[in-house]
């Protein structure tokens, strides 16, 4: 019999991990809600035509397509490769698959807005926390099943939305204790202008896709890829000079804006992008660590304006922990044009890894049961059960050891489950109407009368 396993790039989550993840979800959700966003959920699967072609060529390759009913049925095919090929013979792609697991939350959201735009109040501000799936190569911080937390505003061209979204990143990271984060921004208008300045306006996707790989493969490999797109040496050198602005303009955002103005002096599209960057950096709070990054491209083709990438602290080798941008006609892909939008996403799985490595989770987050009632015998446990139920009704998480065994074994159980308090009620305690409460972390113990137990734990 084969050993049980799970697909590569997926994970089981223990109780402790689930609680820590919920701590992150809860923090993000509260920030979304105070900024006026409302929740939405969409199906795990979408029609293939909804998703395909929306993420670029590489995105299409990483999409998990779902075989139509019957294709993988043992009655319809043999287990051998030849048998499978026989089933596929003469079938079109639509015969094989018409649906896919969702690749991100943005395109399904755009589909939802297109289907419901007559009933929505614009600007429509929604947040969404759900899993997505990508057939990527698993590695640290990168999974095939992972959860995204998105916030989007549709129905508004105002750049104040971009300022708010950058502020949301800051507020969430601050509440989670993540110091040293970076919020990097650029504008796709500037990247469009770069293609125009190179004399290749029709190759903006190819140029952007290559630039988006800069962090992974380095400038030399990016130049090689650009040359495979039939760009001349002069054009590639011009793109390289653009990319070096980050290191040359090390005085900060204003220096980069000045360099961009010189570079795009004759480009109207470039000037529009620069104005977007100026607005966001001028209106953001001083404590928000926002950085103009001219190399930021984000490979998704639907972005049209400001783009975001949230970076983990440099001490943690994880990289991006969020991203997003403006897409001024995404619903036009579904026959409902002229609904502008902008949104961001949090990479919760990577944020979890960052917080684990930086030891940022509060101690109490990893624990569920707060109080363990020791089992001191049949009569005592029946009495203690009633007291325990009173605590539960007051919102105190507690449980009772399942059998009357030696005290040491019950202490060991509490320690393994990271339970902070032990409540001991024996025959003497029942007679005198009090409980011995022991803090298992500090070894301090107190005597608390039954009527004050709920108040005692609430105050703690």
N, C-alpha and C positions, 0 to 999 in steps of 0.2 A: 504493500500500500504506500502511495506517495505521501511524503510529508506535507502537511497543510501549508499553504503559502498565499500571498496576496500579489496582485499585479505590481510590477516594478513601477516606482513613482507614485505609489499610493501608500497610505498609512492607517493603522489602527490608532485610536486615541484612548488612552487610559483615563480614569476619573480625574486624576491630577491634571493631565494635559487638557482635558475638556474644560475644567474649571478655569485654567489659565487662559485658554482661548476665549472663553466666555467673558473673562475680565476685559480682554482686548475688545471684543465685540461690543460689550456694554459701554465701554468708554467712548468708542467711536460713535455708537448710536446716540448717546446722550449729546455729543457735540453736534451731530447732524441735526438733531431735533431742536436744539436751542438756536440753530441757524434757520429754522423754519422748513426743514425738509420732511417729507412724509414717506412712509414705507411703501414698497412695491415688491412683489415676487412674480417671476415668470417661470414657465416650465423648464425642466432640465433638458428637454429635447426641443429642437426647432426644426421646421421644414428646411431641407438642405438649401433650397433656393433663397431662403432668408439670410443664410450665413455665407454661402459660397461667393467668392469674389470681393468680399468686403474687407479682407485683412491682408490683401496682397498675395502674391504667389506662394510665399513661404507659409503664411497663415493657412492657406488652403491645404498645404501638405500636412500640417500638424493637426488638422481637424479630425475628430473621431466620428466617422460616419457609421450609421447603424444599418445593418443589413435588413432588408424587407422581410416580413414574416415568411417563413418557409424556406428561405435560401440556405440557412444553416441547419435545417431539420434533417436528422439522420435518415428519415424516410426518403428524402429527396436527393441525397448524395452519399457516396461512399466516403470513408474516412481518408482514403488515399488522395494524393494530389490529382491523379488522373480522373478520379471520380468527381472532384470539385470542379476541375476544368470542364468536364462534361456538362455539369449543371449550368456553368456560365456560358456555354457555347451558344452563340446567337443572341445573347441578351444584351440590351443597352444598359447604360449606367443607371438610368431611372428604374429599370427592372430590378436592379440590385439594391439600391439605397435611395431613399427619398427624405431621410431625416438624419440629423447629427446632434451630438451633445453640444451644448452651447460653449463657444470658444471664449467669450467674455460676456459682460452684462450690458455693454453699450448698444450693440446691434439689436439684441432682443428688446431693449428699452425703446430704441427708435421704432422698431416694429410695433410695439405697444402704443406709442404716441400716434403713429400713423393710423392705427386701427381705432383709436379712441379720441382723436383730436377734437371732435365735435362735442365731447362731454367734459373735457379738461378745462381748468381755469389757468390761463397763462399770465405771467410766467409760471410754469409748472416745475416745482422743486421736489425731486424724489430721491430717496436713498434706497439701496438694495444690498442685502448681505446674503450671498448664495454661492455654492460651489460652481466651478467651471472646469473644463477638461481640455488638455492640449497634449498631443503626442510628442512632447519634447524629450530631450535626453536628460534623464534624472541626474541631479547633482545637488550639492549643498545649496539650499535655498530655492531649488527649482523642482517642481513636482508635476506629475501628470494630472492629478486631481488636487485642486486647491481652491480656497475661498477668496472671493473678491468682495470688497466693501466699496460701493460706488455712491457718489453724490453727483447729481446732474441738475442743471437748470436749462429748460428749453422755453423758447418763446421770447428771448431777450438778446439784443446785441450789446448791451451795456457791459463795458469792461469792469464795472464794479463787481460783477459776478466772479471774474478771475481773481480779484483782490480778496473776495470772501473765501474762495476755495483755497487759496494759498494760506489764508488765516486759519482755515479749518485744519490743514496739515499741521500748522504750528501749534494750535490748541490741543490736538490729539497727542502729538509727540510730547508736548510739555506735560500733559496729564499722565502719560505713560512713563515719564521720567527719562525719555530718550534725549540726551543732550548731544550736541555736535552733529545733528542732522543737517542736511542741506536741501533746500527747495530750488531746483534748477529750472530756468525757464528760457524759452526761445520762441520764435514765431515762424510758422510754416510759410508765411508771406516772405520772410527773409530767405528761406530755402528756395522758394519759387523764384525769387529775384536772382539768387545765385545761379540757377540754371539759365535764366535769361542773360545775365552778364557773361556767362560762358558761351553764349550763342547757341544753346541747346534747350530752349524752353520745353520741348517735347520730351525731354529726358529727366524731368524733375523727380519722377518716381525712382528711376535707376540711381540718380545721384543721391537722393535721400536715403534709399535703402543701403547704399554703400557706406554713407556717413554714419548711419545708425549702428554699424558694426565696429566703429572706431575703438571703443573701449575693449572689445573682445579680441580684435585681430591686429590693431595698431595701424599707424599711418601708412606704412609701406604696403601692407596687404590691401588697405583701402584704395591706394593709388593703383595697384595692380588690377583690382576689380573694376575701377573706373575705366581703365584702358580696355578691358574686355567689352565695355559698353560703347566702343568706337569713339571715345573721347581722345582728342589729341594731347600731346605732351604739354602744350601751352595751356589747354583747358584744365588738365589735371593739376598743373602747377598753380593755376589761379585758385582752384578749389583748396589746394594745400595752404596757400597764403591766407585764405579766409579762415581755415581751421586753426591756424596758429594765433589768431586773435586772443584766444583764451590765455595763452602763456604770455603774450606780449603785453596785453592790457591787464597786468596784474594789480593795477591800482584800484580795481573795483568796477562796479557796474557802470559808473559814469564814464570811465575810460573806455570801456567796451562800446558804449553807445557812441562815443566820439569816433572810435575806429570804424564802427559800422557806417556812420554817416559819411566818412571819407570813402569807404569801399563802395557804397551804393549811392554815390552822389548823383548819378544820372538815372536811377531806377525808381519809378513811382511806387512799384510794388514793395521795394525794399524800404522806402521811406514810410509806407503804411505800417510795415512790421516794426520798424524802429519806434514809431509813435506808440504802438501797443506796449512795447517793452518799457518805454518811458512812463506811460500812465501807471502800469502796475507797480513799478519800483518806486514811483513818486508817492503813491497812495497807500502803500503797505505800512503797517506799524514798524517802528524802528527795531523791535526785538525779534522780528521774523527774519530768519536767515535765508534770504532769497538771493540767488546768484544768477546772473545772465550767463548762459553757456551756449556759445555759438555753434558748438559741435552737437548739441542736442537735436535729434532729428525725429525720433519715434517713428518706427517703420509703418504704422498703420496709415493707409491712404486717405482716410476720411477726415483727417485734421486739416483745418483751414486757417487757424490763427495761432493764438498763444498755446504753447504746449508745456506740460509740466513733467518733471521727474523728481521724486523725493528720494534722496540718497541716505543710506545708513551712515552712522558715524564711521570715520576712516579706520578706527581701531577694530571695527568688525568687518571682516572681509566677506560682505554679502552683496553690496551694491544697491540696486534699486529696491525700495520698499513701497513705491507708489508711483503713479503716473496718470496722465490724462491730457486734456486739451480741448480746444474749441473746434466744433464741427458745424458749420453754418447751414448745411443743407443735407444732413444725414437722413432725415425722413423723406427727402426727395427720392431716395433709393427705393422707397415703397409707394411712390405715386402721390406723396403729399409734400409739395415743395415749400420752400420759404419759411421753415420753422427752424430758427437758429438754436444752437445749444452749446453748452460747455460743461465738462465734467471731470472728476478726478476719481482715482481708485486707490485703495489701500491694499497692499499685499500682506494679508494677515499672517500667512505662514512664515514669511520672511521676518515680519515684525516679531513674531513669537521667537524665532531663532535669535534675533538681535537682543530681545529682552532676557532670554535665557543666558546668552553669553555674557551679557552685562550685569546679570543678577539683579534684575529690576522688579521682579514680581514680589508683591508683599507676601510675607510668610503665611498669612491667613488665607490667601487665595487658593493655595494648593490643598486645603483641607475642607472636608465636607462636614462631618460630625464634629460638633463643638464639645459635647459632653458624653462620656460613656458612663452609664449606670452599671456599677458592678453587681454581679449576681451573687447574693449572699445566702441563697437558699430558697426553697419553694415559697414559704410564707412571705419572706422579706421581698422577693422579686415581684410577687403579686402586688404588694403594697407600693413598691418603688415604681411599678409600671404606671399606676395611677398618677403619681407625682410627675413621672416623665411625660405623660400625655398632657398634663397641665402646661409644662414647659413648651412642648411642641405647639400647643394652641397659642402660646405667646410668641412663637416665631423662633424658638431656640432649637437648633438642630441637635438631636440627641438620639442615642440608641442604648439598648441594654445587651450585655453579654449573654449569649444564648443558653448557657448552662452554668450551674454552680461548681466551678472548678477552683483550683488554687489561685490565690490572689496574684501570684507572680505571672501566671499565664494570662490573666486578664490585663495586667499592666503591660505585658509584652504585646498583646493585641492592640492596645491603645497607642503604644509607641509606633508600631508598624503602620498604623493608619493615620499617624500624625494628629491624633486627637489631643487637645490641649488640657481638658479637665476630666477628672474622675469624680463621680458622685457615689458615695458609699452610704448605704442605709441598711444597718443591721437591726437586730432585735432591740438593742439599747436605744438606737436612734429613733426607732418607731415609737418606743415608749416615751421618750423625751421630746419628740416632735422636732427633730433637727436632722440635718444632713451634713456629712463631712465632705467638703469640696476641696480637692487637691489639684493644684496647678502642676501638671506633669512636666512642664518645661523648667519651672523654677524650684519644684519640690515643696513649695509653700502650700500650707493647707489652712482652711478656715472652717468654722462651724456656722452654718446658716440655717435658720428655722425654715420650715417648709413654706410658710406663707410669704417669705421674702426671696425664695429661690429665683422666681421669674425676674423680679426686679434686679437681683444680684447679677444675673447673666446679661440682662439688657444693658445695665450700666457698664459692664465690661466691654 
